[in-house]
Amino acid sequence: MEWLGEVNGVEAALLGAGTLLAFFGWELFRLARVTAGAAAGGLIGWVISGIFEVPEGLVERGVDPALWTIIMIGLCGAVGFLLLRLIRSLGSFLPGVVLGFFSARGVLHWLGSEEKWWSLAPPEVLLAAVAGGAAVLMSEKIAVIVMTAAIGSCLAGEALPWRWSVPLFFALSAPLQWWVQAGRPWPFRRRKERDDEDY
């Protein structure tokens, strides 16, 4: 294990983030899906507060521009959160596009592509992004588990010195993540409760 002594901070971060994503990708996806609407709504509220001045009725009640901004961010964040909860397909498709994109980039990177993970070429990656979004719409849990395990394996594989560490990491993480999400290792929760649970 001499390679452990040569691991730098970036490689350690990649290994940690990749492991977390590979084994707990479904939970992270659910959290991201919930917070994405609130974050987008809050950003829109911040923009609105910059465009529109504080209404006169609120000025008379002592609302200053800073408080007006906080009110708009909170209100629009709540609306965004509720909209994404109500329009579940939109809340799943967009993160699925991101997962599909990074899954394809990770696999191409592992196969030897010199392009950066965030570059938009080749066109096959864009097709993979749309396919990722469609896959999440068709079978959300399976698609998310497979794609997060793939991305996490590619990230963790960056820190490991062996060429075949990525597929081996994926072969371990994807089935284990599915097994965890099927409810088997959680002793105090019934399977039906976990299946019915939704953020």
C-alpha positions as CSV (number, residue, x, y, z in Angstrom):
1,M,0.0,0.0,0.0
2,E,2.8,2.4,-0.8
3,W,0.5,4.4,-3.0
4,L,-1.4,5.6,0.2
5,G,1.6,7.7,1.1
6,E,1.5,9.5,-2.2
7,V,-2.1,10.4,-2.1
8,N,-2.6,14.2,-2.2
9,G,-5.5,16.3,-0.9
10,V,-7.3,16.4,-4.2
11,E,-7.1,12.6,-4.7
12,A,-8.3,12.0,-1.1
13,A,-11.3,14.4,-1.8
14,L,-12.1,12.5,-5.0
15,L,-11.9,9.2,-3.2
16,G,-14.1,10.4,-0.4
17,A,-16.7,12.1,-2.6
18,G,-16.7,9.2,-5.1
19,T,-17.2,6.6,-2.3
20,L,-20.1,8.7,-0.8
21,L,-21.7,9.1,-4.2
22,A,-21.3,5.5,-5.2
23,F,-22.7,4.0,-2.0
24,F,-25.3,6.7,-1.0
25,G,-26.2,8.2,-4.4
26,W,-29.9,7.6,-4.0
27,E,-30.1,9.4,-0.7
28,L,-28.1,12.3,-2.1
29,F,-30.3,12.5,-5.1
30,R,-33.5,12.7,-3.0
31,L,-31.9,15.4,-1.0
32,A,-30.8,17.3,-4.1
33,R,-34.3,16.9,-5.6
34,V,-35.9,18.5,-2.6
35,T,-33.4,21.4,-2.2
36,A,-33.2,22.2,-6.0
37,G,-36.6,23.8,-6.1
38,A,-36.0,25.8,-2.9
39,A,-32.6,26.9,-4.2
40,A,-33.9,27.9,-7.6
41,G,-36.9,29.7,-6.1
42,G,-34.6,31.6,-3.6
43,L,-32.4,32.7,-6.5
44,I,-35.4,34.0,-8.4
45,G,-36.6,35.8,-5.3
46,W,-33.2,37.5,-4.9
47,V,-33.4,38.7,-8.5
48,I,-37.0,39.9,-8.0
49,S,-36.0,41.8,-4.9
50,G,-33.2,43.6,-6.8
51,I,-35.6,44.5,-9.7
52,F,-38.6,45.7,-7.7
53,E,-38.4,48.2,-4.9
54,V,-40.1,47.6,-1.6
55,P,-43.8,48.3,-1.9
56,E,-44.9,51.5,-0.1
57,G,-47.3,49.7,2.2
58,L,-44.3,47.6,3.5
59,V,-42.1,50.7,3.8
60,E,-44.6,52.2,6.1
61,R,-44.4,49.2,8.3
62,G,-40.6,49.5,8.6
63,V,-39.5,46.9,6.0
64,D,-36.1,48.0,4.6
65,P,-34.5,46.6,1.4
66,A,-32.5,43.9,3.3
67,L,-35.6,42.5,4.9
68,W,-37.4,42.8,1.6
69,T,-34.7,40.6,0.0
70,I,-35.0,38.0,2.8
71,I,-38.8,38.0,2.4
72,M,-38.6,37.5,-1.3
73,I,-36.0,34.8,-1.1
74,G,-38.0,32.9,1.5
75,L,-41.3,33.2,-0.3
76,C,-40.0,32.2,-3.7
77,G,-37.9,29.4,-2.2
78,A,-41.0,28.0,-0.6
79,V,-42.9,28.3,-3.8
80,G,-40.1,26.6,-5.7
81,F,-39.9,23.8,-3.2
82,L,-43.6,23.2,-3.4
83,L,-43.6,23.3,-7.2
84,L,-40.9,20.7,-7.5
85,R,-42.8,18.5,-5.0
86,L,-46.0,18.8,-7.0
87,I,-44.3,18.4,-10.4
88,R,-42.2,15.4,-9.5
89,S,-41.4,14.5,-13.1
90,L,-39.6,17.9,-13.6
91,G,-37.8,17.5,-10.3
92,S,-36.5,14.1,-11.4
93,F,-35.8,14.8,-15.1
94,L,-33.4,17.7,-14.6
95,P,-31.1,16.0,-12.0
96,G,-31.3,12.9,-14.3
97,V,-29.9,14.9,-17.2
98,V,-27.0,16.0,-15.0
99,L,-26.4,12.4,-13.8
100,G,-26.5,11.1,-17.4
101,F,-24.1,13.8,-18.6
102,F,-21.5,13.1,-15.8
103,S,-22.0,9.3,-16.1
104,A,-21.0,9.5,-19.8
105,R,-18.2,11.9,-19.1
106,G,-16.8,9.7,-16.4
107,V,-16.9,6.5,-18.5
108,L,-15.2,8.4,-21.5
109,H,-12.6,9.7,-19.1
110,W,-11.9,6.2,-17.8
111,L,-11.6,5.0,-21.3
112,G,-8.8,7.5,-22.0
113,S,-10.5,10.7,-23.1
114,E,-8.4,13.8,-22.4
115,E,-11.3,16.2,-22.3
116,K,-12.4,17.7,-18.9
117,W,-15.4,16.3,-17.2
118,W,-17.4,19.5,-17.7
119,S,-16.7,19.9,-21.4
120,L,-19.8,19.6,-23.7
121,A,-18.3,17.5,-26.5
122,P,-18.6,14.9,-27.9
123,P,-22.3,14.9,-28.9
124,E,-22.7,11.4,-27.5
125,V,-22.4,12.8,-24.0
126,L,-25.3,15.2,-24.7
127,L,-27.4,12.3,-25.9
128,A,-26.4,10.4,-22.7
129,A,-27.6,13.4,-20.7
130,V,-31.1,13.3,-22.3
131,A,-31.1,9.5,-22.0
132,G,-30.2,9.9,-18.3
133,G,-33.2,12.2,-17.8
134,A,-35.5,9.8,-19.6
135,A,-34.2,6.8,-17.7
136,V,-34.9,8.6,-14.4
137,L,-38.5,9.3,-15.6
138,M,-39.0,5.6,-16.5
139,S,-37.4,3.9,-13.6
140,E,-36.1,6.5,-11.1
141,K,-34.5,4.4,-8.4
142,I,-32.7,2.0,-10.7
143,A,-31.4,4.7,-13.0
144,V,-30.2,6.9,-10.2
145,I,-28.5,4.1,-8.4
146,V,-26.7,3.0,-11.5
147,M,-25.6,6.5,-12.6
148,T,-24.5,7.6,-9.1
149,A,-22.6,4.4,-8.7
150,A,-20.9,5.0,-12.1
151,I,-20.0,8.6,-11.4
152,G,-18.8,7.8,-7.9
153,S,-16.7,4.9,-9.2
154,C,-15.1,7.1,-11.8
155,L,-14.3,9.8,-9.2
156,A,-12.9,7.3,-6.7
157,G,-11.0,5.5,-9.4
158,E,-9.0,8.8,-10.0
159,A,-7.3,8.3,-6.7
160,L,-6.6,4.6,-7.0
161,P,-3.6,3.4,-9.0
162,W,-5.1,0.4,-10.7
163,R,-6.7,0.6,-14.1
164,W,-9.5,-1.8,-13.3
165,S,-10.4,-0.1,-10.0
166,V,-13.3,1.8,-11.6
167,P,-15.3,-1.2,-12.9
168,L,-14.5,-3.2,-9.7
169,F,-15.7,-0.3,-7.5
170,F,-18.9,-0.1,-9.6
171,A,-19.5,-3.8,-9.4
172,L,-19.3,-3.5,-5.6
173,S,-21.1,-0.2,-5.0
174,A,-24.2,-0.5,-7.4
175,P,-25.5,-3.8,-6.0
176,L,-24.7,-2.8,-2.4
177,Q,-26.5,0.5,-2.8
178,W,-29.5,-1.3,-4.3
179,W,-29.5,-3.7,-1.4
180,V,-29.4,-0.9,1.1
181,Q,-32.3,0.9,-0.7
182,A,-34.4,-2.3,-0.8
183,G,-34.6,-1.9,3.0
184,R,-32.7,-5.0,4.1
185,P,-30.0,-3.7,6.4
186,W,-32.1,-1.2,8.4
187,P,-33.3,-3.1,11.4
188,F,-35.8,-0.7,12.8
189,R,-37.7,0.2,9.6
190,R,-40.0,-2.0,7.7
191,R,-39.5,-2.3,4.0
192,K,-43.0,-1.0,3.1
193,E,-42.3,2.2,5.1
194,R,-39.1,2.8,3.2
195,D,-40.8,2.2,-0.1
196,D,-43.6,4.6,0.7
197,E,-41.3,7.2,2.0
198,D,-40.8,10.3,-0.1
199,Y,-39.2,13.6,0.5
